[in-house]
Amino acid sequence: MSVFLSREQMWDMPLGGSSEGKQIPHWCGNILWAVIGAVCKLLFRYRVDGRENIRSLQGKTGCVIVGNHTSYLDVVFFYLAVRTKQWIRLMGRDSLFETGGGLGGQILSRVGAFPVKRGSADRTSVKRAVAMLKRGEVVGIYPEGTRRGKGSQEPELHSGGAFIARMGKAPLVPATVRNAEKVKVKGKFFRFPKITVEFGEPIEVSEFDFLPKEDRLDGCTWYVMRECYALSRRCAPEEVDMRALFPDGRDFTDAFRGVEIRRGAKALREEGAAA
């Protein structure tokens, strides 16, 4: 049992995946998963749909789980949903790792999280995430950068997740945590709605090569986030009004009209065969 490990050490250590190197000790993550999982199961009766979409990648490739962000509880339920067979390396803003005099950062690092400097091109965090994917690990990213309706900033799409997936030669998996935003509404008491975590089918970044080179990452991010909101609202992706969600961002509706984007295990097999 390793007790004395710095946060920086753990950010660069493997967790799950295919690496044979020394991993972040599992004891802390396992204890938190058992305790928090039991509490969340009791309070929120949470369930996981589409987990086979990430299990099908285990032992074959890493992946980037992309989600819409409505609550701090999103990260908790993503962590619970991926366990026990896989771990998720969640990317979080660097200030979170300084909470409690660094104790918060120690705990976050032990469960696999790593920091990113928000609002800047943080090359170190990108390199870490790419290395994780190449080791077959699961990386979790929120491209909106903040919680919708609760953060201090307006949500906008950032293409870092698509860039990391391309560099790490890994697919993106759209996902959502449904009803987490209803737990604490401003001006109201805590509530305990039934929460569902849902994973969509994996999508390769290469599926967007039909777009002009300068638009591929942004278009990929836009498309995958539309999938996330479709999962969240339980509707067809074409029914999601991305213009309303991101009024200041570029809209790719016309670019994808009539275009079929392959997804799922079949698409990944075809991609591998072509390579």
Accessible surface in RSA format (square Angstrom, percent):
REM  Atomic radii and reference values for relative SASA: ProtOr
REM  Chains: A
REM  Algorithm: Lee & Richards
REM  Probe-radius: 1.40
REM  Slices: 20
REM RES _ NUM      All-atoms   Total-Side   Main-Chain    Non-polar    All polar
REM                ABS   REL    ABS   REL    ABS   REL    ABS   REL    ABS   REL
RES MET A   1   178.18  92.3  97.71  64.7  80.47 191.6  83.63  71.1  94.55 125.3
RES SER A   2    31.01  26.2  22.90  30.6   8.11  18.7  12.55  26.7  18.46  25.9
RES VAL A   3    81.65  53.7  70.56  63.9  11.09  26.7  70.56  61.3  11.09  30.1
RES PHE A   4   194.06  97.1 165.58 102.6  28.48  74.1 171.82 104.2  22.24  63.6
RES LEU A   5    20.86  11.6  12.70   9.1   8.16  20.5  14.58  10.2   6.28  16.9
RES SER A   6    50.61  42.8  38.78  51.8  11.83  27.3  42.99  91.5   7.62  10.7
RES ARG A   7    49.32  20.7  47.67  24.3   1.65   3.9   4.02   5.5  45.30  27.5
RES GLU A   8    86.53  49.7  85.12  64.4   1.41   3.4  49.81  96.3  36.72  30.0
RES GLN A   9    94.12  52.6  84.60  61.8   9.52  22.7  36.35  77.4  57.77  43.8
RES MET A  10     0.23   0.1   0.00   0.0   0.23   0.6   0.09   0.1   0.14   0.2
RES TRP A  11    24.18   9.7  23.21  11.2   0.97   2.3  23.26  12.4   0.92   1.5
RES ASP A  12    84.39  59.1  66.54  66.2  17.85  42.2  31.78  74.8  52.61  52.5
RES MET A  13    25.15  13.0  24.24  16.0   0.91   2.2  22.22  18.9   2.93   3.9
RES PRO A  14    13.17   9.6  13.17  12.0   0.00   0.0  13.17  10.9   0.00   0.0
RES LEU A  15     1.33   0.7   0.27   0.2   1.05   2.7   0.27   0.2   1.05   2.8
RES GLY A  16    15.82  19.5   0.00   N/A  15.82  19.5  15.82  43.4   0.00   0.0
RES GLY A  17    47.19  58.2   0.00   N/A  47.19  58.2   9.03  24.8  38.16  85.5
RES SER A  18    81.87  69.2  54.59  72.9  27.28  62.8  46.36  98.7  35.51  49.7
RES SER A  19    34.05  28.8  13.84  18.5  20.21  46.6  11.88  25.3  22.17  31.1
RES GLU A  20   180.00 103.3 139.35 105.4  40.65  96.8  60.19 116.4 119.82  97.8
RES GLY A  21    39.56  48.8   0.00   N/A  39.56  48.8  30.84  84.6   8.72  19.5
RES LYS A  22   144.60  70.5 121.61  74.6  22.98  54.7  90.53  81.5  54.07  57.6
RES GLN A  23    47.53  26.6  37.48  27.4  10.05  23.9  19.13  40.7  28.40  21.5
RES ILE A  24     0.31   0.2   0.02   0.0   0.29   0.7   0.02   0.0   0.29   0.8
RES PRO A  25    18.92  13.8   8.46   7.7  10.47  38.1  18.66  15.4   0.26   1.6
RES HIS A  26    71.41  39.0  65.46  45.5   5.94  15.2  44.26  45.6  27.15  31.6
RES TRP A  27    80.04  32.1  71.32  34.5   8.73  20.5  77.42  41.3   2.63   4.3
RES CYS A  28    14.50  11.0  13.83  15.4   0.67   1.6   0.67   1.7  13.83  14.9
RES GLY A  29     0.07   0.1   0.00   N/A   0.07   0.1   0.07   0.2   0.00   0.0
RES ASN A  30    60.82  41.9  58.10  56.1   2.72   6.6  23.27  56.0  37.55  36.3
RES ILE A  31    98.09  55.8  94.09  70.1   4.00   9.6  98.07  70.6   0.03   0.1
RES LEU A  32    47.81  26.6  47.60  34.1   0.21   0.5  47.60  33.4   0.21   0.6
RES TRP A  33    77.17  31.0  76.53  37.0   0.64   1.5  75.95  40.5   1.22   2.0
RES ALA A  34    52.88  48.6  41.86  64.6  11.01  25.1  46.24  65.1   6.64  17.6
RES VAL A  35    87.57  57.6  82.31  74.5   5.26  12.7  87.20  75.8   0.37   1.0
RES ILE A  36    63.50  36.1  62.43  46.5   1.07   2.6  63.50  45.7   0.00   0.0
RES GLY A  37     8.83  10.9   0.00   N/A   8.83  10.9   7.61  20.9   1.22   2.7
RES ALA A  38    64.15  59.0  48.64  75.1  15.51  35.3  57.38  80.8   6.77  17.9
RES VAL A  39    74.45  49.0  72.80  65.9   1.64   4.0  74.45  64.7   0.00   0.0
RES CYS A  40     7.54   5.7   7.54   8.4   0.00   0.0   0.00   0.0   7.54   8.1
RES LYS A  41   110.82  54.1 106.61  65.4   4.21  10.0  76.90  69.2  33.91  36.1
RES LEU A  42   141.80  79.0 122.88  87.9  18.92  47.6 129.30  90.8  12.49  33.6
RES LEU A  43    64.82  36.1  60.61  43.4   4.20  10.6  62.87  44.2   1.95   5.2
RES PHE A  44    11.80   5.9  11.80   7.3   0.00   0.0  11.80   7.2   0.00   0.0
RES ARG A  45   117.00  49.1 110.72  56.4   6.28  15.0  60.39  82.5  56.62  34.3
RES TYR A  46    22.52  10.5  22.02  12.5   0.50   1.3   4.06   3.1  18.46  22.8
RES ARG A  47   106.41  44.7 103.78  52.9   2.63   6.3  42.73  58.4  63.67  38.6
RES VAL A  48    27.53  18.1   2.53   2.3  25.00  60.2   2.53   2.2  25.00  67.8
RES ASP A  49    42.10  29.5  38.46  38.3   3.64   8.6  17.50  41.2  24.60  24.5
RES GLY A  50    16.15  19.9   0.00   N/A  16.15  19.9   6.86  18.8   9.29  20.8
RES ARG A  51    81.79  34.3  80.87  41.2   0.92   2.2  12.27  16.8  69.52  42.1
RES GLU A  52   115.58  66.4 109.94  83.2   5.64  13.4  62.23 120.4  53.35  43.6
RES ASN A  53    24.09  16.6  22.63  21.9   1.46   3.5   1.46   3.5  22.63  21.9
RES ILE A  54     0.00   0.0   0.00   0.0   0.00   0.0   0.00   0.0   0.00   0.0
RES ARG A  55    52.55  22.1  41.84  21.3  10.70  25.5  29.37  40.1  23.18  14.0
RES SER A  56    42.63  36.0  28.00  37.4  14.62  33.7  36.99  78.8   5.63   7.9
RES LEU A  57     3.91   2.2   3.91   2.8   0.00   0.0   3.91   2.7   0.00   0.0
RES GLN A  58    80.52  45.0  63.01  46.0  17.51  41.7  26.50  56.4  54.02  41.0
RES GLY A  59    79.58  98.1   0.00   N/A  79.58  98.1  38.90 106.7  40.68  91.1
RES LYS A  60   166.54  81.2 126.60  77.7  39.94  95.1  88.84  80.0  77.69  82.8
RES THR A  61    38.40  27.3  25.41  25.8  12.99  31.0  27.37  36.8  11.03  16.7
RES GLY A  62     1.01   1.2   0.00   N/A   1.01   1.2   0.13   0.4   0.88   2.0
RES CYS A  63     0.70   0.5   0.70   0.8   0.00   0.0   0.00   0.0   0.70   0.8
RES VAL A  64     0.00   0.0   0.00   0.0   0.00   0.0   0.00   0.0   0.00   0.0
RES ILE A  65     0.00   0.0   0.00   0.0   0.00   0.0   0.00   0.0   0.00   0.0
RES VAL A  66     3.49   2.3   3.49   3.2   0.00   0.0   3.49   3.0   0.00   0.0
RES GLY A  67     0.00   0.0   0.00   N/A   0.00   0.0   0.00   0.0   0.00   0.0
RES ASN A  68     5.20   3.6   2.56   2.5   2.64   6.3   0.00   0.0   5.20   5.0
RES HIS A  69    20.30  11.1  20.30  14.1   0.00   0.0   5.26   5.4  15.03  17.5
RES THR A  70    19.78  14.1  19.66  19.9   0.12   0.3  19.10  25.7   0.68   1.0
RES SER A  71     9.03   7.6   8.51  11.4   0.52   1.2   0.53   1.1   8.50  11.9
RES TYR A  72   107.57  50.2 105.02  59.8   2.55   6.6  89.27  67.1  18.30  22.6
RES LEU A  73    43.21  24.1  43.17  30.9   0.04   0.1  43.21  30.3   0.00   0.0
RES ASP A  74     1.69   1.2   1.69   1.7   0.00   0.0   0.55   1.3   1.13   1.1
RES VAL A  75    53.01  34.9  52.00  47.1   1.01   2.4  52.09  45.3   0.92   2.5
RES VAL A  76    41.29  27.2  37.14  33.6   4.15  10.0  41.29  35.9   0.00   0.0
RES PHE A  77     0.00   0.0   0.00   0.0   0.00   0.0   0.00   0.0   0.00   0.0
RES PHE A  78     1.44   0.7   1.44   0.9   0.00   0.0   1.44   0.9   0.00   0.0
RES TYR A  79    19.76   9.2  19.76  11.2   0.00   0.0  19.76  14.9   0.00   0.0
RES LEU A  80     2.81   1.6   0.51   0.4   2.30   5.8   0.51   0.4   2.30   6.2
RES ALA A  81     0.04   0.0   0.00   0.0   0.04   0.1   0.04   0.1   0.00   0.0
RES VAL A  82     0.00   0.0   0.00   0.0   0.00   0.0   0.00   0.0   0.00   0.0
RES ARG A  83    17.47   7.3  13.05   6.7   4.42  10.5   0.00   0.0  17.47  10.6
RES THR A  84    69.69  49.6  53.98  54.7  15.71  37.4  28.40  38.1  41.29  62.4
RES LYS A  85   141.64  69.1 118.89  72.9  22.75  54.2  70.02  63.0  71.62  76.3
RES GLN A  86    14.55   8.1  11.35   8.3   3.20   7.6  10.35  22.0   4.20   3.2
RES TRP A  87    15.79   6.3  11.87   5.7   3.92   9.2   3.86   2.1  11.93  19.4
RES ILE A  88     1.29   0.7   0.00   0.0   1.28   3.1   0.00   0.0   1.28   3.5
RES ARG A  89     0.38   0.2   0.38   0.2   0.00   0.0   0.09   0.1   0.29   0.2
RES LEU A  90    19.65  10.9  19.23  13.8   0.42   1.1  19.23  13.5   0.42   1.1
RES MET A  91    29.82  15.4  16.46  10.9  13.36  31.8   2.72   2.3  27.10  35.9
RES GLY A  92    17.44  21.5   0.00   N/A  17.44  21.5  17.42  47.8   0.03   0.1
RES ARG A  93    74.67  31.4  69.48  35.4   5.19  12.4  14.09  19.2  60.59  36.7
RES ASP A  94    57.96  40.6  56.29  56.0   1.67   3.9  17.35  40.8  40.60  40.5
RES SER A  95    60.19  50.9  49.78  66.4  10.41  24.0  49.74 105.9  10.45  14.6
RES LEU A  96    57.06  31.8  56.26  40.2   0.80   2.0  56.53  39.7   0.53   1.4
RES PHE A  97     3.23   1.6   3.23   2.0   0.00   0.0   3.23   2.0   0.00   0.0
RES GLU A  98   107.22  61.6  94.57  71.5  12.65  30.1  47.43  91.7  59.79  48.8
RES THR A  99    69.71  49.6  62.00  62.9   7.71  18.4  61.08  82.0   8.63  13.0
RES GLY A 100    67.58  83.3   0.00   N/A  67.58  83.3  40.45 111.0  27.13  60.8
RES GLY A 101    85.77 105.8   0.00   N/A  85.77 105.8  42.61 116.9  43.16  96.7
RES GLY A 102    15.38  19.0   0.00   N/A  15.38  19.0  11.88  32.6   3.50   7.8
RES LEU A 103   116.18  64.7 109.92  78.6   6.26  15.7 114.20  80.2   1.99   5.3
RES GLY A 104    18.05  22.3   0.00   N/A  18.05  22.3  16.92  46.4   1.14   2.6
RES GLY A 105     0.00   0.0   0.00   N/A   0.00   0.0   0.00   0.0   0.00   0.0
RES GLN A 106    44.56  24.9  44.56  32.6   0.00   0.0  24.84  52.9  19.73  15.0
RES ILE A 107    72.87  41.5  72.87  54.3   0.00   0.0  72.87  52.5   0.00   0.0
RES LEU A 108    58.90  32.8  58.90  42.1   0.00   0.0  58.90  41.4   0.00   0.0
RES SER A 109     0.35   0.3   0.00   0.0   0.35   0.8   0.00   0.0   0.35   0.5
RES ARG A 110    10.89   4.6  10.44   5.3   0.44   1.1   5.29   7.2   5.60   3.4
RES VAL A 111    20.55  13.5  19.60  17.7   0.95   2.3  19.60  17.0   0.95   2.6
RES GLY A 112     0.00   0.0   0.00   N/A   0.00   0.0   0.00   0.0   0.00   0.0
RES ALA A 113     9.65   8.9   8.62  13.3   1.03   2.3   8.69  12.2   0.96   2.5
RES PHE A 114     0.00   0.0   0.00   0.0   0.00   0.0   0.00   0.0   0.00   0.0
RES PRO A 115    14.35  10.5  12.99  11.8   1.36   4.9  13.02  10.7   1.33   8.3
RES VAL A 116    33.42  22.0  33.14  30.0   0.28   0.7  33.42  29.0   0.00   0.0
RES LYS A 117   125.34  61.1 124.06  76.1   1.28   3.0  66.75  60.1  58.59  62.4
RES ARG A 118    95.48  40.1  65.40  33.3  30.07  71.6  37.12  50.7  58.36  35.4
RES GLY A 119    83.43 102.9   0.00   N/A  83.43 102.9  41.75 114.6  41.68  93.4
RES SER A 120    68.47  57.9  40.65  54.3  27.82  64.1  50.32 107.1  18.15  25.4
RES ALA A 121    96.82  89.0  60.14  92.8  36.68  83.4  71.86 101.2  24.96  66.1
RES ASP A 122    22.62  15.8  13.54  13.5   9.07  21.5   5.80  13.6  16.82  16.8
RES ARG A 123   186.58  78.3 181.89  92.7   4.68  11.1  56.82  77.7 129.75  78.6
RES THR A 124    75.02  53.4  72.28  73.3   2.74   6.5  37.42  50.3  37.60  56.8
RES SER A 125     1.00   0.8   0.67   0.9   0.33   0.8   0.42   0.9   0.58   0.8
RES VAL A 126    37.81  24.9  37.81  34.2   0.00   0.0  37.81  32.8   0.00   0.0
RES LYS A 127   147.29  71.9 140.24  86.0   7.05  16.8  86.03  77.4  61.27  65.3
RES ARG A 128    37.97  15.9  32.50  16.6   5.47  13.0  10.84  14.8  27.13  16.4
RES ALA A 129     0.00   0.0   0.00   0.0   0.00   0.0   0.00   0.0   0.00   0.0
RES VAL A 130    16.25  10.7  16.25  14.7   0.00   0.0  16.25  14.1   0.00   0.0
RES ALA A 131    41.09  37.8  36.07  55.7   5.02  11.4  40.44  57.0   0.65   1.7
RES MET A 132     0.65   0.3   0.65   0.4   0.00   0.0   0.65   0.6   0.00   0.0
RES LEU A 133     4.61   2.6   0.00   0.0   4.61  11.6   0.00   0.0   4.61  12.4
RES LYS A 134   137.29  67.0 101.21  62.1  36.07  85.9  58.31  52.5  78.98  84.1
RES ARG A 135    49.34  20.7  46.04  23.5   3.31   7.9  30.25  41.3  19.10  11.6
RES GLY A 136    21.85  26.9   0.00   N/A  21.85  26.9  10.29  28.2  11.56  25.9
RES GLU A 137     2.31   1.3   0.12   0.1   2.19   5.2   2.31   4.5   0.00   0.0
RES VAL A 138     6.18   4.1   5.79   5.2   0.39   0.9   5.79   5.0   0.39   1.1
RES VAL A 139     0.00   0.0   0.00   0.0   0.00   0.0   0.00   0.0   0.00   0.0
RES GLY A 140     0.11   0.1   0.00   N/A   0.11   0.1   0.09   0.2   0.02   0.1
RES ILE A 141    14.22   8.1  12.97   9.7   1.25   3.0  13.23   9.5   0.99   2.7
RES TYR A 142    24.73  11.5  12.97   7.4  11.76  30.6  12.97   9.7  11.76  14.5
RES PRO A 143     5.08   3.7   2.20   2.0   2.88  10.5   5.00   4.1   0.08   0.5
RES GLU A 144     1.81   1.0   0.00   0.0   1.81   4.3   0.00   0.0   1.81   1.5
RES GLY A 145    26.12  32.2   0.00   N/A  26.12  32.2  19.32  53.0   6.80  15.2
RES THR A 146     9.78   7.0   5.35   5.4   4.43  10.6   5.61   7.5   4.17   6.3
RES ARG A 147    44.92  18.9  43.92  22.4   1.00   2.4   1.85   2.5  43.07  26.1
RES ARG A 148    63.21  26.5  53.88  27.5   9.33  22.2  33.70  46.1  29.50  17.9
RES GLY A 149    78.37  96.6   0.00   N/A  78.37  96.6  42.38 116.3  35.99  80.6
RES LYS A 150    78.32  38.2  49.02  30.1  29.30  69.8  49.88  44.9  28.44  30.3
RES GLY A 151    26.21  32.3   0.00   N/A  26.21  32.3   4.71  12.9  21.50  48.1
RES SER A 152   110.23  93.1  61.63  82.2  48.61 112.0  57.32 122.1  52.91  74.1
RES GLN A 153    99.69  55.7  88.92  65.0  10.77  25.6  31.12  66.2  68.57  52.0
RES GLU A 154   149.16  85.6 137.77 104.2  11.39  27.1  63.74 123.3  85.42  69.7
RES PRO A 155    17.35  12.6   6.77   6.2  10.58  38.5   6.77   5.6  10.58  65.8
RES GLU A 156   102.51  58.9 101.30  76.6   1.21   2.9  25.05  48.5  77.46  63.2
RES LEU A 157    49.48  27.6  22.21  15.9  27.27  68.5  22.33  15.7  27.15  73.1
RES HIS A 158    88.52  48.4  83.90  58.3   4.62  11.8  55.55  57.3  32.97  38.4
RES SER A 159    31.12  26.3  25.25  33.7   5.88  13.5   0.51   1.1  30.62  42.9
RES GLY A 160    35.32  43.6   0.00   N/A  35.32  43.6  32.06  88.0   3.26   7.3
RES GLY A 161     3.16   3.9   0.00   N/A   3.16   3.9   1.71   4.7   1.44   3.2
RES ALA A 162     2.90   2.7   0.78   1.2   2.11   4.8   0.78   1.1   2.11   5.6
RES PHE A 163    68.18  34.1  68.18  42.2   0.00   0.0  68.18  41.3   0.00   0.0
RES ILE A 164     3.09   1.8   3.09   2.3   0.00   0.0   3.09   2.2   0.00   0.0
RES ALA A 165     0.34   0.3   0.00   0.0   0.34   0.8   0.00   0.0   0.34   0.9
RES ARG A 166   101.64  42.7  90.30  46.0  11.34  27.0  44.77  61.2  56.87  34.5
RES MET A 167    88.35  45.8  82.78  54.8   5.58  13.3  67.65  57.5  20.70  27.4
RES GLY A 168     4.84   6.0   0.00   N/A   4.84   6.0   0.00   0.0   4.84  10.8
RES LYS A 169   172.31  84.1 145.52  89.3  26.79  63.8 114.05 102.7  58.26  62.1
RES ALA A 170     1.87   1.7   0.25   0.4   1.62   3.7   0.25   0.4   1.62   4.3
RES PRO A 171     1.08   0.8   1.08   1.0   0.00   0.0   1.08   0.9   0.00   0.0
RES LEU A 172     3.22   1.8   3.22   2.3   0.00   0.0   3.22   2.3   0.00   0.0
RES VAL A 173     0.00   0.0   0.00   0.0   0.00   0.0   0.00   0.0   0.00   0.0
RES PRO A 174     1.24   0.9   1.24   1.1   0.00   0.0   1.24   1.0   0.00   0.0
RES ALA A 175     0.00   0.0   0.00   0.0   0.00   0.0   0.00   0.0   0.00   0.0
RES THR A 176     0.04   0.0   0.00   0.0   0.03   0.1   0.04   0.0   0.00   0.0
RES VAL A 177     6.00   3.9   0.74   0.7   5.26  12.7   0.74   0.6   5.26  14.3
RES ARG A 178    15.91   6.7  14.91   7.6   1.00   2.4  12.83  17.5   3.08   1.9
RES ASN A 179    32.58  22.5  31.67  30.6   0.91   2.2   0.00   0.0  32.58  31.5
RES ALA A 180     0.43   0.4   0.00   0.0   0.43   1.0   0.00   0.0   0.43   1.1
RES GLU A 181    63.38  36.4  60.57  45.8   2.81   6.7  31.99  61.9  31.39  25.6
RES LYS A 182    96.58  47.1  96.32  59.1   0.26   0.6  51.24  46.1  45.35  48.3
RES VAL A 183     8.44   5.6   8.39   7.6   0.05   0.1   8.39   7.3   0.05   0.1
RES LYS A 184    79.32  38.7  75.65  46.4   3.67   8.7  60.94  54.8  18.39  19.6
RES VAL A 185    50.44  33.2  48.48  43.9   1.96   4.7  50.16  43.6   0.28   0.7
RES LYS A 186   200.47  97.8 174.52 107.1  25.95  61.8 121.77 109.6  78.70  83.8
RES GLY A 187    78.81  97.2   0.00   N/A  78.81  97.2  42.00 115.2  36.81  82.4
RES LYS A 188   117.24  57.2 105.95  65.0  11.29  26.9  68.89  62.0  48.35  51.5
RES PHE A 189   185.62  92.9 179.04 110.9   6.58  17.1 182.14 110.4   3.48  10.0
RES PHE A 190   127.27  63.7 112.18  69.5  15.08  39.3 112.18  68.0  15.08  43.2
RES ARG A 191   106.99  44.9 103.97  53.0   3.03   7.2  54.61  74.6  52.38  31.7
RES PHE A 192   100.29  50.2  84.36  52.3  15.92  41.4  85.21  51.7  15.08  43.2
RES PRO A 193    27.52  20.1  16.27  14.8  11.24  40.9  27.02  22.3   0.50   3.1
RES LYS A 194   100.11  48.8  94.43  57.9   5.68  13.5  47.46  42.7  52.65  56.1
RES ILE A 195     0.00   0.0   0.00   0.0   0.00   0.0   0.00   0.0   0.00   0.0
RES THR A 196    10.40   7.4  10.40  10.5   0.00   0.0   0.21   0.3  10.19  15.4
RES VAL A 197     0.00   0.0   0.00   0.0   0.00   0.0   0.00   0.0   0.00   0.0
RES GLU A 198    39.79  22.8  39.79  30.1   0.00   0.0   0.20   0.4  39.59  32.3
RES PHE A 199     3.10   1.5   0.00   0.0   3.10   8.1   0.00   0.0   3.10   8.9
RES GLY A 200     9.88  12.2   0.00   N/A   9.88  12.2   9.88  27.1   0.00   0.0
RES GLU A 201    80.02  45.9  74.91  56.7   5.11  12.2  18.26  35.3  61.76  50.4
RES PRO A 202     2.12   1.5   1.65   1.5   0.47   1.7   1.65   1.4   0.47   2.9
RES ILE A 203     0.63   0.4   0.34   0.3   0.29   0.7   0.63   0.5   0.00   0.0
RES GLU A 204    29.22  16.8  28.46  21.5   0.76   1.8   1.39   2.7  27.83  22.7
RES VAL A 205    11.12   7.3  10.43   9.4   0.69   1.7  10.43   9.1   0.69   1.9
RES SER A 206    42.69  36.1  27.19  36.3  15.50  35.7  30.05  64.0  12.64  17.7
RES GLU A 207    24.57  14.1  12.88   9.7  11.70  27.9   4.50   8.7  20.08  16.4
RES PHE A 208     0.06   0.0   0.04   0.0   0.02   0.0   0.06   0.0   0.00   0.0
RES ASP A 209    76.84  53.8  67.18  66.9   9.66  22.8  24.10  56.7  52.74  52.6
RES PHE A 210    96.72  48.4  56.98  35.3  39.75 103.4  68.19  41.3  28.53  81.7
RES LEU A 211     9.12   5.1   7.22   5.2   1.90   4.8   7.69   5.4   1.42   3.8
RES PRO A 212    72.89  53.1  60.42  55.1  12.48  45.4  72.24  59.6   0.65   4.1
RES LYS A 213   153.60  74.9 140.71  86.3  12.89  30.7  83.77  75.4  69.83  74.4
RES GLU A 214   136.97  78.6 106.21  80.4  30.76  73.2  65.59 126.9  71.38  58.3
RES ASP A 215    16.14  11.3  16.14  16.1   0.00   0.0   0.13   0.3  16.01  16.0
RES ARG A 216    67.16  28.2  67.16  34.2   0.00   0.0   6.66   9.1  60.50  36.7
RES LEU A 217    34.17  19.0  33.38  23.9   0.80   2.0  33.38  23.4   0.80   2.1
RES ASP A 218    72.44  50.7  68.30  68.0   4.15   9.8  13.99  32.9  58.45  58.3
RES GLY A 219     0.00   0.0   0.00   N/A   0.00   0.0   0.00   0.0   0.00   0.0
RES CYS A 220     0.00   0.0   0.00   0.0   0.00   0.0   0.00   0.0   0.00   0.0
RES THR A 221     8.97   6.4   4.88   4.9   4.09   9.7   8.54  11.5   0.43   0.7
RES TRP A 222     5.16   2.1   5.16   2.5   0.00   0.0   3.14   1.7   2.02   3.3
RES TYR A 223    11.95   5.6  11.92   6.8   0.03   0.1   3.35   2.5   8.61  10.6
RES VAL A 224     1.52   1.0   1.52   1.4   0.00   0.0   1.52   1.3   0.00   0.0
RES MET A 225     0.05   0.0   0.05   0.0   0.00   0.0   0.05   0.0   0.00   0.0
RES ARG A 226    18.23   7.7  18.23   9.3   0.00   0.0   0.60   0.8  17.63  10.7
RES GLU A 227    17.21   9.9  16.65  12.6   0.56   1.3   0.10   0.2  17.11  14.0
RES CYS A 228     0.00   0.0   0.00   0.0   0.00   0.0   0.00   0.0   0.00   0.0
RES TYR A 229     7.92   3.7   7.92   4.5   0.00   0.0   7.92   6.0   0.00   0.0
RES ALA A 230     6.38   5.9   4.90   7.6   1.49   3.4   5.24   7.4   1.14   3.0
RES LEU A 231    32.99  18.4  30.15  21.6   2.84   7.1  32.91  23.1   0.08   0.2
RES SER A 232    27.59  23.3  20.18  26.9   7.41  17.1   0.00   0.0  27.59  38.7
RES ARG A 233   122.43  51.4  95.48  48.7  26.95  64.2  44.05  60.2  78.38  47.5
RES ARG A 234   177.39  74.5 141.95  72.4  35.44  84.4  55.18  75.4 122.21  74.1
RES CYS A 235    39.28  29.7  17.13  19.1  22.15  52.0  24.36  61.7  14.92  16.1
RES ALA A 236    42.84  39.4  32.57  50.3  10.27  23.4  38.45  54.1   4.39  11.6
RES PRO A 237    30.31  22.1  30.31  27.6   0.00   0.0  30.31  25.0   0.00   0.0
RES GLU A 238   131.03  75.2 102.73  77.7  28.30  67.4  60.51 117.0  70.52  57.6
RES GLU A 239   124.28  71.4  91.85  69.5  32.43  77.2  41.67  80.6  82.61  67.5
RES VAL A 240    10.17   6.7   0.00   0.0  10.17  24.5   0.54   0.5   9.63  26.1
RES ASP A 241    74.54  52.2  67.61  67.3   6.93  16.4  33.41  78.6  41.12  41.0
RES MET A 242     5.30   2.7   0.54   0.4   4.77  11.3   0.71   0.6   4.60   6.1
RES ARG A 243   133.79  56.2 127.11  64.8   6.68  15.9  55.98  76.5  77.81  47.2
RES ALA A 244    71.52  65.8  41.38  63.9  30.13  68.5  52.22  73.5  19.30  51.1
RES LEU A 245    16.25   9.0  11.80   8.4   4.45  11.2  12.48   8.8   3.77  10.1
RES PHE A 246    12.43   6.2   7.13   4.4   5.30  13.8   9.10   5.5   3.33   9.5
RES PRO A 247   103.06  75.1  70.84  64.6  32.22 117.1  75.21  62.1  27.85 173.1
RES ASP A 248   148.25 103.8 109.47 109.0  38.78  91.7  42.76 100.6 105.49 105.2
RES GLY A 249    43.91  54.2   0.00   N/A  43.91  54.2  27.15  74.5  16.77  37.6
RES ARG A 250   147.26  61.8 121.70  62.0  25.55  60.8  60.79  83.1  86.47  52.4
RES ASP A 251    47.19  33.1  22.39  22.3  24.81  58.7  19.90  46.8  27.29  27.2
RES PHE A 252     5.59   2.8   4.37   2.7   1.22   3.2   5.59   3.4   0.00   0.0
RES THR A 253    31.28  22.2  29.60  30.0   1.67   4.0  22.74  30.5   8.54  12.9
RES ASP A 254   100.29  70.3  84.73  84.3  15.56  36.8  34.27  80.7  66.02  65.8
RES ALA A 255    38.24  35.2  17.55  27.1  20.69  47.1  30.11  42.4   8.13  21.5
RES PHE A 256    10.69   5.3   2.33   1.4   8.35  21.7   2.62   1.6   8.06  23.1
RES ARG A 257   157.64  66.2 131.87  67.2  25.77  61.3  75.32 102.9  82.32  49.9
RES GLY A 258    87.01 107.3   0.00   N/A  87.01 107.3  43.82 120.2  43.19  96.7
RES VAL A 259    58.56  38.5  36.51  33.1  22.04  53.1  40.77  35.4  17.78  48.2
RES GLU A 260   153.07  87.9 126.67  95.8  26.39  62.8  51.65  99.9 101.42  82.8
RES ILE A 261     8.07   4.6   1.10   0.8   6.97  16.8   1.10   0.8   6.97  18.9
RES ARG A 262    89.33  37.5  84.19  42.9   5.14  12.2  49.12  67.1  40.21  24.4
RES ARG A 263    73.74  31.0  58.92  30.0  14.82  35.3  22.52  30.8  51.22  31.0
RES GLY A 264     3.09   3.8   0.00   N/A   3.09   3.8   3.09   8.5   0.00   0.0
RES ALA A 265    48.22  44.3  39.06  60.3   9.16  20.8  40.68  57.3   7.54  20.0
RES LYS A 266   136.21  66.4 133.60  82.0   2.60   6.2  76.38  68.7  59.83  63.7
RES ALA A 267     4.16   3.8   2.56   3.9   1.60   3.6   3.24   4.6   0.92   2.4
RES LEU A 268    30.91  17.2  22.67  16.2   8.24  20.7  22.98  16.1   7.93  21.3
RES ARG A 269   159.72  67.1 146.11  74.5  13.60  32.4  78.87 107.8  80.85  49.0
RES GLU A 270    66.84  38.4  58.61  44.3   8.24  19.6  37.13  71.8  29.71  24.3
RES GLU A 271    52.34  30.1  50.91  38.5   1.44   3.4  15.83  30.6  36.52  29.8
RES GLY A 272    49.74  61.3   0.00   N/A  49.74  61.3  34.17  93.8  15.56  34.9
RES ALA A 273    90.81  83.5  50.33  77.7  40.48  92.1  63.05  88.8  27.76  73.5
RES ALA A 274    91.97  84.6  48.54  74.9  43.43  98.8  61.65  86.8  30.32  80.3
RES ALA A 275   120.18 110.5  49.47  76.3  70.71 160.8  75.28 106.0  44.90 118.9
END  Absolute sums over single chains surface
CHAIN  1 A    13796.5      10786.7       3009.8       7974.1       5822.4
END  Absolute sums over all chains
TOTAL         13796.5      10786.7       3009.8       7974.1       5822.4
